Amino acid sequence: MQFLIVSGLSGAGKSKALDALEDLGFYCVDNMPEDLIPQFAQLCKATKSKFENVALVTDVRGGLTFDGLFRALESLDQMGCAYTIVFVEASTEALIKRYKETRRKHPLTQDGTELLDAVERERKLLEPIRNRANYVIDTTNYSVAKLRGEMVNLFAGGRRDHAMSVNVVSFGFKYGLPLDADLVFDVRLLPNPYYISELRHRTGLEKPVRDFVFSYRQTQDYVQKLEDLMAFSLPLYVEEGKSNLVIAVGCTGGHHRSVAIAKELGDYIARLGFVTSVGHRDISRE
């Protein structure tokens, strides 16, 4: 079982880190009191494979005391439950700016303490757990995507490809571009089955149309170059922290060439190990 304990400064990005872990298949719990950590770990171990990867956040919101937390960690050691502590922090200036922008209240300003004093007080309070952390992540200059990429790098393990889903969609340019497309490929440069009478009313999902499209060397070369681009770029999107990538393949009407190429590309991406879906937006249009 992979058991992560996430802590750190308020506003530094603990919740975003937890979101990324949830996307990676972790069972996540936010704001857990330290007294409940050993019981929670026991429950996870008892269910065996159901909770194979677990992450929880514990911080000052739950009245965190380090005597209590370290007792909980001792209990985990005695149980033989291996754990990893991740500490998320940011500069004081960055934290104050984030609180000003979001207009959220810092948990330590409830008694009237000024924001700057609250941030510095929390930093001192959390120093013992920071010193125990296996990983310290400074999000001062991180975007949400960059933080997600960092969590993927650290904890995705053999599931890195599952950190991003890929949706390949065919479409017809005459009906407009898909609004959510990240990448658009225009296959109108390829031979068009529309001008073959026996193929005109078929689609790219049917063997005669596919065979016609792929009978040309330029189609084979084009798809090979697309596949090379996917093999190179998809891991970089994962590294950057992208969770979903939409690839749009377009021809004139969205019936023939784009459908055949989108299916071929989707099959290739699935073979690379990515969670992949293939759709055909305009295949049923007249």
C-alpha positions, 0 to 999 in steps of 0.5 A: 500500500502506498500511504501518503500524508500531505501537509504544509502551509495554508494556500500553498496548494495542498488541495490541488496536490490532493486533486492530482493524486485523486486523478492518479487513482489514490483514495484521498481524504482532506483535513484528517485529524491526526488521532484518526490516522492510525485507525484509518491506516488499519482500515485501509490495510484490512480492505487490502487491494481496495485501498492500494493507494491512499493520500490524506491531508492533515494541517492546522485546520484540524488543530494539528499538534505535533505531539499528536501527529508524531504519536500517529506516525509512531503507531504507523511504524508499529503497524508496519505501515510505510508512509511518505510525508509530502510538505507543500509550501510557498513564499510568504509573498506568494501566500499573501497574494493568493489570499488577497486574490481569492479573499479566503480567510487564513485558518489562523486569522480567526482570532483577529491575527493579521494575515502576515503574522498568521502566515509566519506563525503557521510556518513556525508551527509546521517546521517540525513536520517539514523537517520530517518530510520526504518531499518538500514542494515549493509552489511559489512559481508553480501553476496548477498544471505544474504542481500536478506534473510534479505529483505525477513525476513523484507518485504516478509510478507505472501509471504515468500514462494513466495520468492523462486521458486522450480523446481523439475526435473526427470532424468536418471543417464545414461544420466548424472546429471542435471548441475543446480541441487542443490539437487540430490536424487537417487531412483534407490534403489526402485523397478523397473517397467522396469522389468514388461513387460506391464509397460516397455514402459509406464512412471511414469506419467501413473497410472499403473506405479505409482501404481506399484512404490507406492505399496511398503512400502519402496517407501512410507517410502522413499517419507515420509522422502523426504517430511519431509526433504523438510518441514524442509529445504525449509524455511531455503533456503528462510532464506538464501536468495536463489531465485531458488532451483533445485531438481533432482530425478534420476533413471536409464533411467529417465522414471519410478521411478524418474518421479513418485517420482518427480511428487509426491514431486513436488505436496507436495512442491506446497502444502507447498505454494512454487512456484513449477514446475515439469519437466522430462528431459529424459522421451522422450528418447528411 
